[in-house]
């Protein structure tokens, strides 16, 4: 990780952001003795975006033991 001044950041903002995106390496920005970290946000997995759905009508345990001969389509719709 390297440290840049705020002036250098301002002059090369798009280049620095593209570098952070491509390498994943954060950059430290220093201004008046204070330091700010510019880094890539950690993305969650695609599975974390899924929402729970109530898509089974009735008791799900009944489905586990159901045999194909028991399926009566008009009754289950």
PyMOL Python script that loads the backbone (N, CA, C, O; Angstrom):
from pymol import cmd

cmd.read_pdbstr("""\
ATOM      1  N   UNK A   1       0.864  -1.166   0.000  1.00  0.00           N
ATOM      2  CA  UNK A   1       0.000   0.000   0.000  1.00  0.00           C
ATOM      3  C   UNK A   1       0.908   1.227   0.000  1.00  0.00           C
ATOM      4  O   UNK A   1       1.869   1.309   0.765  1.00  0.00           O
ATOM      5  N   UNK A   2       0.588   2.162  -0.860  1.00  0.00           N
ATOM      6  CA  UNK A   2       1.375   3.383  -0.908  1.00  0.00           C
ATOM      7  C   UNK A   2       0.527   4.581  -0.488  1.00  0.00           C
ATOM      8  O   UNK A   2      -0.702   4.557  -0.551  1.00  0.00           O
ATOM      9  N   UNK A   3       1.233   5.630  -0.055  1.00  0.00           N
ATOM     10  CA  UNK A   3       0.573   6.840   0.437  1.00  0.00           C
ATOM     11  C   UNK A   3       0.715   7.949  -0.600  1.00  0.00           C
ATOM     12  O   UNK A   3       1.795   8.177  -1.145  1.00  0.00           O
ATOM     13  N   UNK A   4      -0.398   8.633  -0.862  1.00  0.00           N
ATOM     14  CA  UNK A   4      -0.425   9.737  -1.817  1.00  0.00           C
ATOM     15  C   UNK A   4      -0.923  10.995  -1.137  1.00  0.00           C
ATOM     16  O   UNK A   4      -1.635  10.936  -0.134  1.00  0.00           O
ATOM     17  N   UNK A   5      -0.543  12.130  -1.690  1.00  0.00           N
ATOM     18  CA  UNK A   5      -1.101  13.397  -1.202  1.00  0.00           C
ATOM     19  C   UNK A   5      -2.463  13.600  -1.854  1.00  0.00           C
ATOM     20  O   UNK A   5      -2.783  12.957  -2.853  1.00  0.00           O
ATOM     21  N   UNK A   6      -3.238  14.475  -1.299  1.00  0.00           N
ATOM     22  CA  UNK A   6      -4.563  14.754  -1.846  1.00  0.00           C
ATOM     23  C   UNK A   6      -4.438  15.401  -3.232  1.00  0.00           C
ATOM     24  O   UNK A   6      -5.307  15.211  -4.083  1.00  0.00           O
ATOM     25  N   UNK A   7      -3.365  16.163  -3.458  1.00  0.00           N
ATOM     26  CA  UNK A   7      -3.142  16.787  -4.759  1.00  0.00           C
ATOM     27  C   UNK A   7      -2.879  15.727  -5.827  1.00  0.00           C
ATOM     28  O   UNK A   7      -3.407  15.813  -6.936  1.00  0.00           O
ATOM     29  N   UNK A   8      -2.066  14.732  -5.492  1.00  0.00           N
ATOM     30  CA  UNK A   8      -1.790  13.644  -6.429  1.00  0.00           C
ATOM     31  C   UNK A   8      -3.066  12.864  -6.727  1.00  0.00           C
ATOM     32  O   UNK A   8      -3.301  12.475  -7.871  1.00  0.00           O
ATOM     33  N   UNK A   9      -3.883  12.637  -5.717  1.00  0.00           N
ATOM     34  CA  UNK A   9      -5.154  11.955  -5.920  1.00  0.00           C
ATOM     35  C   UNK A   9      -6.041  12.755  -6.879  1.00  0.00           C
ATOM     36  O   UNK A   9      -6.625  12.200  -7.809  1.00  0.00           O
ATOM     37  N   UNK A  10      -6.131  14.057  -6.641  1.00  0.00           N
ATOM     38  CA  UNK A  10      -6.981  14.907  -7.474  1.00  0.00           C
ATOM     39  C   UNK A  10      -6.513  14.895  -8.934  1.00  0.00           C
ATOM     40  O   UNK A  10      -7.338  14.870  -9.847  1.00  0.00           O
ATOM     41  N   UNK A  11      -5.203  14.913  -9.155  1.00  0.00           N
ATOM     42  CA  UNK A  11      -4.662  14.944 -10.517  1.00  0.00           C
ATOM     43  C   UNK A  11      -4.838  13.612 -11.247  1.00  0.00           C
ATOM     44  O   UNK A  11      -4.947  13.585 -12.473  1.00  0.00           O
ATOM     45  N   UNK A  12      -4.866  12.513 -10.498  1.00  0.00           N
ATOM     46  CA  UNK A  12      -4.895  11.177 -11.115  1.00  0.00           C
ATOM     47  C   UNK A  12      -6.038  10.322 -10.581  1.00  0.00           C
ATOM     48  O   UNK A  12      -5.886   9.106 -10.464  1.00  0.00           O
ATOM     49  N   UNK A  13      -7.154  10.915 -10.260  1.00  0.00           N
ATOM     50  CA  UNK A  13      -8.241  10.211  -9.591  1.00  0.00           C
ATOM     51  C   UNK A  13      -8.684   8.955 -10.341  1.00  0.00           C
ATOM     52  O   UNK A  13      -8.738   7.873  -9.755  1.00  0.00           O
ATOM     53  N   UNK A  14      -8.997   9.087 -11.619  1.00  0.00           N
ATOM     54  CA  UNK A  14      -9.526   7.949 -12.370  1.00  0.00           C
ATOM     55  C   UNK A  14      -8.482   6.840 -12.511  1.00  0.00           C
ATOM     56  O   UNK A  14      -8.814   5.658 -12.416  1.00  0.00           O
ATOM     57  N   UNK A  15      -7.232   7.216 -12.735  1.00  0.00           N
ATOM     58  CA  UNK A  15      -6.152   6.234 -12.851  1.00  0.00           C
ATOM     59  C   UNK A  15      -5.971   5.478 -11.528  1.00  0.00           C
ATOM     60  O   UNK A  15      -5.812   4.258 -11.527  1.00  0.00           O
ATOM     61  N   UNK A  16      -5.995   6.191 -10.425  1.00  0.00           N
ATOM     62  CA  UNK A  16      -5.808   5.571  -9.110  1.00  0.00           C
ATOM     63  C   UNK A  16      -6.972   4.647  -8.782  1.00  0.00           C
ATOM     64  O   UNK A  16      -6.759   3.540  -8.286  1.00  0.00           O
ATOM     65  N   UNK A  17      -8.190   5.080  -9.050  1.00  0.00           N
ATOM     66  CA  UNK A  17      -9.361   4.237  -8.778  1.00  0.00           C
ATOM     67  C   UNK A  17      -9.326   2.981  -9.650  1.00  0.00           C
ATOM     68  O   UNK A  17      -9.641   1.889  -9.175  1.00  0.00           O
ATOM     69  N   UNK A  18      -8.946   3.128 -10.923  1.00  0.00           N
ATOM     70  CA  UNK A  18      -8.832   1.955 -11.802  1.00  0.00           C
ATOM     71  C   UNK A  18      -7.776   0.978 -11.292  1.00  0.00           C
ATOM     72  O   UNK A  18      -7.955  -0.237 -11.379  1.00  0.00           O
ATOM     73  N   UNK A  19      -6.682   1.508 -10.763  1.00  0.00           N
ATOM     74  CA  UNK A  19      -5.621   0.665 -10.212  1.00  0.00           C
ATOM     75  C   UNK A  19      -6.115  -0.092  -8.978  1.00  0.00           C
ATOM     76  O   UNK A  19      -5.820  -1.276  -8.816  1.00  0.00           O
ATOM     77  N   UNK A  20      -6.860   0.583  -8.116  1.00  0.00           N
ATOM     78  CA  UNK A  20      -7.410  -0.064  -6.922  1.00  0.00           C
ATOM     79  C   UNK A  20      -8.366  -1.182  -7.333  1.00  0.00           C
ATOM     80  O   UNK A  20      -8.353  -2.258  -6.737  1.00  0.00           O
ATOM     81  N   UNK A  21      -9.193  -0.934  -8.348  1.00  0.00           N
ATOM     82  CA  UNK A  21     -10.142  -1.943  -8.816  1.00  0.00           C
ATOM     83  C   UNK A  21      -9.410  -3.138  -9.406  1.00  0.00           C
ATOM     84  O   UNK A  21      -9.783  -4.279  -9.134  1.00  0.00           O
ATOM     85  N   UNK A  22      -8.383  -2.905 -10.201  1.00  0.00           N
ATOM     86  CA  UNK A  22      -7.701  -4.014 -10.875  1.00  0.00           C
ATOM     87  C   UNK A  22      -6.809  -4.815  -9.937  1.00  0.00           C
ATOM     88  O   UNK A  22      -6.710  -6.034 -10.084  1.00  0.00           O
ATOM     89  N   UNK A  23      -6.150  -4.159  -8.967  1.00  0.00           N
ATOM     90  CA  UNK A  23      -5.223  -4.871  -8.090  1.00  0.00           C
ATOM     91  C   UNK A  23      -5.841  -5.267  -6.755  1.00  0.00           C
ATOM     92  O   UNK A  23      -5.407  -6.233  -6.128  1.00  0.00           O
ATOM     93  N   UNK A  24      -6.855  -4.520  -6.321  1.00  0.00           N
ATOM     94  CA  UNK A  24      -7.443  -4.778  -5.006  1.00  0.00           C
ATOM     95  C   UNK A  24      -6.623  -4.178  -3.879  1.00  0.00           C
ATOM     96  O   UNK A  24      -6.986  -4.322  -2.712  1.00  0.00           O
ATOM     97  N   UNK A  25      -5.517  -3.503  -4.204  1.00  0.00           N
ATOM     98  CA  UNK A  25      -4.653  -2.897  -3.198  1.00  0.00           C
ATOM     99  C   UNK A  25      -5.184  -1.534  -2.792  1.00  0.00           C
ATOM    100  O   UNK A  25      -5.421  -0.695  -3.662  1.00  0.00           O
ATOM    101  N   UNK A  26      -5.380  -1.279  -1.495  1.00  0.00           N
ATOM    102  CA  UNK A  26      -5.855   0.030  -1.054  1.00  0.00           C
ATOM    103  C   UNK A  26      -4.760   1.091  -1.181  1.00  0.00           C
ATOM    104  O   UNK A  26      -3.576   0.767  -1.274  1.00  0.00           O
ATOM    105  N   UNK A  27      -5.167   2.344  -1.183  1.00  0.00           N
ATOM    106  CA  UNK A  27      -4.244   3.475  -1.257  1.00  0.00           C
ATOM    107  C   UNK A  27      -4.530   4.395  -0.081  1.00  0.00           C
ATOM    108  O   UNK A  27      -5.684   4.705   0.213  1.00  0.00           O
ATOM    109  N   UNK A  28      -3.463   4.828   0.592  1.00  0.00           N
ATOM    110  CA  UNK A  28      -3.587   5.750   1.714  1.00  0.00           C
ATOM    111  C   UNK A  28      -3.460   7.181   1.179  1.00  0.00           C
ATOM    112  O   UNK A  28      -2.522   7.494   0.446  1.00  0.00           O
ATOM    113  N   UNK A  29      -4.401   8.038   1.547  1.00  0.00           N
ATOM    114  CA  UNK A  29      -4.394   9.440   1.158  1.00  0.00           C
ATOM    115  C   UNK A  29      -4.080  10.264   2.399  1.00  0.00           C
ATOM    116  O   UNK A  29      -4.706  10.088   3.444  1.00  0.00           O
ATOM    117  N   UNK A  30      -3.105  11.168   2.281  1.00  0.00           N
ATOM    118  CA  UNK A  30      -2.716  11.973   3.425  1.00  0.00           C
ATOM    119  C   UNK A  30      -3.022  13.441   3.161  1.00  0.00           C
ATOM    120  O   UNK A  30      -2.714  13.978   2.097  1.00  0.00           O
ATOM    121  N   UNK A  31      -3.638  14.080   4.161  1.00  0.00           N
ATOM    122  CA  UNK A  31      -3.953  15.513   4.070  1.00  0.00           C
ATOM    123  C   UNK A  31      -3.862  16.113   5.467  1.00  0.00           C
ATOM    124  O   UNK A  31      -4.552  15.675   6.387  1.00  0.00           O
ATOM    125  N   UNK A  32      -3.012  17.112   5.616  1.00  0.00           N
ATOM    126  CA  UNK A  32      -2.824  17.839   6.875  1.00  0.00           C
ATOM    127  C   UNK A  32      -2.567  16.898   8.047  1.00  0.00           C
ATOM    128  O   UNK A  32      -3.114  17.086   9.134  1.00  0.00           O
ATOM    129  N   UNK A  33      -1.741  15.898   7.824  1.00  0.00           N
ATOM    130  CA  UNK A  33      -1.378  14.962   8.884  1.00  0.00           C
ATOM    131  C   UNK A  33      -2.389  13.858   9.129  1.00  0.00           C
ATOM    132  O   UNK A  33      -2.125  12.941   9.907  1.00  0.00           O
ATOM    133  N   UNK A  34      -3.529  13.930   8.485  1.00  0.00           N
ATOM    134  CA  UNK A  34      -4.545  12.881   8.623  1.00  0.00           C
ATOM    135  C   UNK A  34      -4.449  11.922   7.453  1.00  0.00           C
ATOM    136  O   UNK A  34      -4.097  12.315   6.340  1.00  0.00           O
ATOM    137  N   UNK A  35      -4.762  10.671   7.710  1.00  0.00           N
ATOM    138  CA  UNK A  35      -4.701   9.660   6.657  1.00  0.00           C
ATOM    139  C   UNK A  35      -6.076   9.044   6.450  1.00  0.00           C
ATOM    140  O   UNK A  35      -6.805   8.760   7.401  1.00  0.00           O
ATOM    141  N   UNK A  36      -6.410   8.844   5.176  1.00  0.00           N
ATOM    142  CA  UNK A  36      -7.685   8.243   4.789  1.00  0.00           C
ATOM    143  C   UNK A  36      -7.361   7.062   3.882  1.00  0.00           C
ATOM    144  O   UNK A  36      -6.513   7.166   2.996  1.00  0.00           O
ATOM    145  N   UNK A  37      -8.030   5.956   4.106  1.00  0.00           N
ATOM    146  CA  UNK A  37      -7.796   4.765   3.301  1.00  0.00           C
ATOM    147  C   UNK A  37      -8.845   4.678   2.197  1.00  0.00           C
ATOM    148  O   UNK A  37     -10.046   4.733   2.464  1.00  0.00           O
ATOM    149  N   UNK A  38      -8.388   4.543   0.970  1.00  0.00           N
ATOM    150  CA  UNK A  38      -9.267   4.372  -0.182  1.00  0.00           C
ATOM    151  C   UNK A  38      -9.120   2.925  -0.632  1.00  0.00           C
ATOM    152  O   UNK A  38      -8.054   2.516  -1.093  1.00  0.00           O
ATOM    153  N   UNK A  39     -10.197   2.153  -0.495  1.00  0.00           N
ATOM    154  CA  UNK A  39     -10.094   0.725  -0.797  1.00  0.00           C
ATOM    155  C   UNK A  39     -11.347   0.226  -1.496  1.00  0.00           C
ATOM    156  O   UNK A  39     -12.378   0.898  -1.532  1.00  0.00           O
ATOM    157  N   UNK A  40     -11.227  -0.963  -2.044  1.00  0.00           N
ATOM    158  CA  UNK A  40     -12.318  -1.610  -2.757  1.00  0.00           C
ATOM    159  C   UNK A  40     -13.257  -2.249  -1.740  1.00  0.00           C
ATOM    160  O   UNK A  40     -12.813  -2.951  -0.831  1.00  0.00           O
ATOM    161  N   UNK A  41     -14.546  -2.006  -1.896  1.00  0.00           N
ATOM    162  CA  UNK A  41     -15.528  -2.601  -0.997  1.00  0.00           C
ATOM    163  C   UNK A  41     -15.577  -4.107  -1.233  1.00  0.00           C
ATOM    164  O   UNK A  41     -15.577  -4.565  -2.376  1.00  0.00           O
ATOM    165  N   UNK A  42     -15.618  -4.861  -0.159  1.00  0.00           N
ATOM    166  CA  UNK A  42     -15.717  -6.315  -0.280  1.00  0.00           C
ATOM    167  C   UNK A  42     -17.114  -6.676  -0.732  1.00  0.00           C
ATOM    168  O   UNK A  42     -18.105  -6.286  -0.114  1.00  0.00           O
ATOM    169  N   UNK A  43     -17.179  -7.425  -1.815  1.00  0.00           N
ATOM    170  CA  UNK A  43     -18.473  -7.840  -2.319  1.00  0.00           C
ATOM    171  C   UNK A  43     -18.837  -9.183  -1.721  1.00  0.00           C
ATOM    172  O   UNK A  43     -18.003 -10.082  -1.613  1.00  0.00           O
ATOM    173  N   UNK A  44     -20.101  -9.302  -1.334  1.00  0.00           N
ATOM    174  CA  UNK A  44     -20.587 -10.578  -0.838  1.00  0.00           C
ATOM    175  C   UNK A  44     -20.781 -11.556  -1.981  1.00  0.00           C
ATOM    176  O   UNK A  44     -20.710 -11.188  -3.154  1.00  0.00           O
ATOM    177  N   UNK A  45     -21.021 -12.781  -1.628  1.00  0.00           N
ATOM    178  CA  UNK A  45     -21.262 -13.764  -2.677  1.00  0.00           C
ATOM    179  C   UNK A  45     -22.624 -13.499  -3.316  1.00  0.00           C
ATOM    180  O   UNK A  45     -23.472 -12.824  -2.734  1.00  0.00           O
ATOM    181  N   UNK A  46     -22.820 -14.031  -4.505  1.00  0.00           N
ATOM    182  CA  UNK A  46     -24.091 -13.852  -5.189  1.00  0.00           C
ATOM    183  C   UNK A  46     -25.218 -14.521  -4.408  1.00  0.00           C
ATOM    184  O   UNK A  46     -26.370 -14.096  -4.494  1.00  0.00           O
ATOM    185  N   UNK A  47     -24.898 -15.548  -3.661  1.00  0.00           N
ATOM    186  CA  UNK A  47     -25.923 -16.237  -2.879  1.00  0.00           C
ATOM    187  C   UNK A  47     -26.453 -15.366  -1.743  1.00  0.00           C
ATOM    188  O   UNK A  47     -27.591 -15.542  -1.307  1.00  0.00           O
ATOM    189  N   UNK A  48     -25.633 -14.425  -1.259  1.00  0.00           N
ATOM    190  CA  UNK A  48     -26.089 -13.560  -0.173  1.00  0.00           C
ATOM    191  C   UNK A  48     -27.166 -12.583  -0.637  1.00  0.00           C
ATOM    192  O   UNK A  48     -27.840 -11.975   0.194  1.00  0.00           O
ATOM    193  N   UNK A  49     -27.339 -12.420  -1.954  1.00  0.00           N
ATOM    194  CA  UNK A  49     -28.371 -11.540  -2.490  1.00  0.00           C
ATOM    195  C   UNK A  49     -29.741 -12.208  -2.575  1.00  0.00           C
ATOM    196  O   UNK A  49     -30.742 -11.537  -2.827  1.00  0.00           O
ATOM    197  N   UNK A  50     -29.792 -13.519  -2.367  1.00  0.00           N
ATOM    198  CA  UNK A  50     -31.059 -14.237  -2.479  1.00  0.00           C
ATOM    199  C   UNK A  50     -31.970 -13.920  -1.304  1.00  0.00           C
ATOM    200  O   UNK A  50     -31.512 -13.740  -0.176  1.00  0.00           O
ATOM    201  N   UNK A  51     -33.248 -13.856  -1.581  1.00  0.00           N
ATOM    202  CA  UNK A  51     -34.237 -13.629  -0.532  1.00  0.00           C
ATOM    203  C   UNK A  51     -35.006 -14.915  -0.292  1.00  0.00           C
ATOM    204  O   UNK A  51     -35.214 -15.702  -1.215  1.00  0.00           O
ATOM    205  N   UNK A  52     -35.421 -15.127   0.928  1.00  0.00           N
ATOM    206  CA  UNK A  52     -36.212 -16.310   1.258  1.00  0.00           C
ATOM    207  C   UNK A  52     -37.616 -16.160   0.685  1.00  0.00           C
ATOM    208  O   UNK A  52     -38.179 -15.065   0.680  1.00  0.00           O
ATOM    209  N   UNK A  53     -38.174 -17.257   0.207  1.00  0.00           N
ATOM    210  CA  UNK A  53     -39.519 -17.258  -0.355  1.00  0.00           C
ATOM    211  C   UNK A  53     -40.324 -18.375   0.298  1.00  0.00           C
ATOM    212  O   UNK A  53     -39.809 -19.467   0.543  1.00  0.00           O
ATOM    213  N   UNK A  54     -41.582 -18.090   0.575  1.00  0.00           N
ATOM    214  CA  UNK A  54     -42.493 -19.130   1.020  1.00  0.00           C
ATOM    215  C   UNK A  54     -43.150 -19.708  -0.224  1.00  0.00           C
ATOM    216  O   UNK A  54     -44.155 -19.185  -0.707  1.00  0.00           O
ATOM    217  N   UNK A  55     -42.582 -20.782  -0.736  1.00  0.00           N
ATOM    218  CA  UNK A  55     -43.104 -21.311  -1.985  1.00  0.00           C
ATOM    219  C   UNK A  55     -43.749 -22.689  -1.803  1.00  0.00           C
ATOM    220  O   UNK A  55     -44.294 -23.244  -2.758  1.00  0.00           O
ATOM    221  N   UNK A  56     -43.694 -23.236  -0.610  1.00  0.00           N
ATOM    222  CA  UNK A  56     -44.343 -24.522  -0.357  1.00  0.00           C
ATOM    223  C   UNK A  56     -45.614 -24.258   0.419  1.00  0.00           C
ATOM    224  O   UNK A  56     -45.591 -23.666   1.498  1.00  0.00           O
ATOM    225  N   UNK A  57     -46.722 -24.703  -0.143  1.00  0.00           N
ATOM    226  CA  UNK A  57     -48.000 -24.547   0.531  1.00  0.00           C
ATOM    227  C   UNK A  57     -48.251 -25.832   1.305  1.00  0.00           C
ATOM    228  O   UNK A  57     -48.317 -26.916   0.726  1.00  0.00           O
ATOM    229  N   UNK A  58     -48.387 -25.701   2.595  1.00  0.00           N
ATOM    230  CA  UNK A  58     -48.616 -26.885   3.422  1.00  0.00           C
ATOM    231  C   UNK A  58     -47.361 -27.269   4.179  1.00  0.00           C
ATOM    232  O   UNK A  58     -46.438 -26.469   4.333  1.00  0.00           O
ATOM    233  N   UNK A  59     -47.342 -28.502   4.647  1.00  0.00           N
ATOM    234  CA  UNK A  59     -46.241 -29.009   5.457  1.00  0.00           C
ATOM    235  C   UNK A  59     -45.144 -29.576   4.545  1.00  0.00           C
ATOM    236  O   UNK A  59     -45.414 -30.516   3.797  1.00  0.00           O
ATOM    237  N   UNK A  60     -43.920 -29.037   4.582  1.00  0.00           N
ATOM    238  CA  UNK A  60     -42.854 -29.534   3.717  1.00  0.00           C
ATOM    239  C   UNK A  60     -42.456 -30.978   4.027  1.00  0.00           C
ATOM    240  O   UNK A  60     -41.937 -31.676   3.156  1.00  0.00           O
ATOM    241  N   UNK A  61     -42.694 -31.428   5.254  1.00  0.00           N
ATOM    242  CA  UNK A  61     -42.352 -32.808   5.605  1.00  0.00           C
ATOM    243  C   UNK A  61     -43.226 -33.820   4.861  1.00  0.00           C
ATOM    244  O   UNK A  61     -42.805 -34.959   4.657  1.00  0.00           O
ATOM    245  N   UNK A  62     -44.424 -33.427   4.457  1.00  0.00           N
ATOM    246  CA  UNK A  62     -45.279 -34.327   3.694  1.00  0.00           C
ATOM    247  C   UNK A  62     -44.702 -34.605   2.310  1.00  0.00           C
ATOM    248  O   UNK A  62     -44.909 -35.683   1.753  1.00  0.00           O
ATOM    249  N   UNK A  63     -43.981 -33.639   1.760  1.00  0.00           N
ATOM    250  CA  UNK A  63     -43.400 -33.801   0.432  1.00  0.00           C
ATOM    251  C   UNK A  63     -42.273 -34.828   0.449  1.00  0.00           C
ATOM    252  O   UNK A  63     -42.091 -35.569  -0.517  1.00  0.00           O
ATOM    253  N   UNK A  64     -41.520 -34.874   1.537  1.00  0.00           N
ATOM    254  CA  UNK A  64     -40.388 -35.787   1.634  1.00  0.00           C
ATOM    255  C   UNK A  64     -40.837 -37.240   1.473  1.00  0.00           C
ATOM    256  O   UNK A  64     -40.189 -38.010   0.764  1.00  0.00           O
ATOM    257  N   UNK A  65     -41.913 -37.614   2.108  1.00  0.00           N
ATOM    258  CA  UNK A  65     -42.372 -38.999   2.077  1.00  0.00           C
ATOM    259  C   UNK A  65     -43.375 -39.271   0.960  1.00  0.00           C
ATOM    260  O   UNK A  65     -43.870 -40.393   0.854  1.00  0.00           O
ATOM    261  N   UNK A  66     -43.687 -38.296   0.133  1.00  0.00           N
ATOM    262  CA  UNK A  66     -44.688 -38.470  -0.909  1.00  0.00           C
ATOM    263  C   UNK A  66     -44.163 -39.383  -2.017  1.00  0.00           C
ATOM    264  O   UNK A  66     -43.008 -39.269  -2.426  1.00  0.00           O
ATOM    265  N   UNK A  67     -44.989 -40.260  -2.485  1.00  0.00           N
ATOM    266  CA  UNK A  67     -44.639 -41.123  -3.609  1.00  0.00           C
ATOM    267  C   UNK A  67     -45.297 -40.559  -4.859  1.00  0.00           C
ATOM    268  O   UNK A  67     -46.317 -39.875  -4.784  1.00  0.00           O
ATOM    269  N   UNK A  68     -44.710 -40.851  -5.988  1.00  0.00           N
ATOM    270  CA  UNK A  68     -45.220 -40.301  -7.249  1.00  0.00           C
ATOM    271  C   UNK A  68     -46.655 -40.734  -7.520  1.00  0.00           C
ATOM    272  O   UNK A  68     -47.398 -40.013  -8.186  1.00  0.00           O
ATOM    273  N   UNK A  69     -47.047 -41.868  -7.031  1.00  0.00           N
ATOM    274  CA  UNK A  69     -48.410 -42.338  -7.264  1.00  0.00           C
ATOM    275  C   UNK A  69     -49.429 -41.526  -6.474  1.00  0.00           C
ATOM    276  O   UNK A  69     -50.618 -41.547  -6.794  1.00  0.00           O
ATOM    277  N   UNK A  70     -48.979 -40.811  -5.447  1.00  0.00           N
ATOM    278  CA  UNK A  70     -49.880 -40.017  -4.622  1.00  0.00           C
ATOM    279  C   UNK A  70     -50.182 -38.652  -5.241  1.00  0.00           C
ATOM    280  O   UNK A  70     -51.112 -37.968  -4.812  1.00  0.00           O
ATOM    281  N   UNK A  71     -49.414 -38.260  -6.230  1.00  0.00           N
ATOM    282  CA  UNK A  71     -49.566 -36.930  -6.810  1.00  0.00           C
ATOM    283  C   UNK A  71     -50.858 -36.832  -7.605  1.00  0.00           C
ATOM    284  O   UNK A  71     -51.088 -37.585  -8.551  1.00  0.00           O
ATOM    285  N   UNK A  72     -51.678 -35.903  -7.206  1.00  0.00           N
ATOM    286  CA  UNK A  72     -52.928 -35.666  -7.917  1.00  0.00           C
ATOM    287  C   UNK A  72     -52.926 -34.180  -8.244  1.00  0.00           C
ATOM    288  O   UNK A  72     -53.254 -33.347  -7.399  1.00  0.00           O
ATOM    289  N   UNK A  73     -52.558 -33.860  -9.461  1.00  0.00           N
ATOM    290  CA  UNK A  73     -52.300 -32.473  -9.850  1.00  0.00           C
ATOM    291  C   UNK A  73     -53.426 -31.499  -9.544  1.00  0.00           C
ATOM    292  O   UNK A  73     -53.148 -30.456  -8.952  1.00  0.00           O
ATOM    293  N   UNK A  74     -54.661 -31.759  -9.898  1.00  0.00           N
ATOM    294  CA  UNK A  74     -55.706 -30.780  -9.601  1.00  0.00           C
ATOM    295  C   UNK A  74     -55.844 -30.473  -8.107  1.00  0.00           C
ATOM    296  O   UNK A  74     -56.155 -29.341  -7.734  1.00  0.00           O
ATOM    297  N   UNK A  75     -55.615 -31.467  -7.259  1.00  0.00           N
ATOM    298  CA  UNK A  75     -55.734 -31.245  -5.821  1.00  0.00           C
ATOM    299  C   UNK A  75     -54.566 -30.398  -5.271  1.00  0.00           C
ATOM    300  O   UNK A  75     -54.733 -29.688  -4.280  1.00  0.00           O
ATOM    301  N   UNK A  76     -53.407 -30.472  -5.903  1.00  0.00           N
ATOM    302  CA  UNK A  76     -52.207 -29.810  -5.385  1.00  0.00           C
ATOM    303  C   UNK A  76     -52.076 -28.370  -5.914  1.00  0.00           C
ATOM    304  O   UNK A  76     -51.216 -27.628  -5.439  1.00  0.00           O
ATOM    305  N   UNK A  77     -52.874 -27.976  -6.849  1.00  0.00           N
ATOM    306  CA  UNK A  77     -52.736 -26.618  -7.404  1.00  0.00           C
ATOM    307  C   UNK A  77     -53.457 -25.603  -6.576  1.00  0.00           C
ATOM    308  O   UNK A  77     -53.441 -24.417  -6.903  1.00  0.00           O
TER     309      UNK A  77
END
""", "prot")
cmd.dss("prot")
cmd.show_as("cartoon", "prot")
cmd.util.cbc("prot")
cmd.orient("prot")
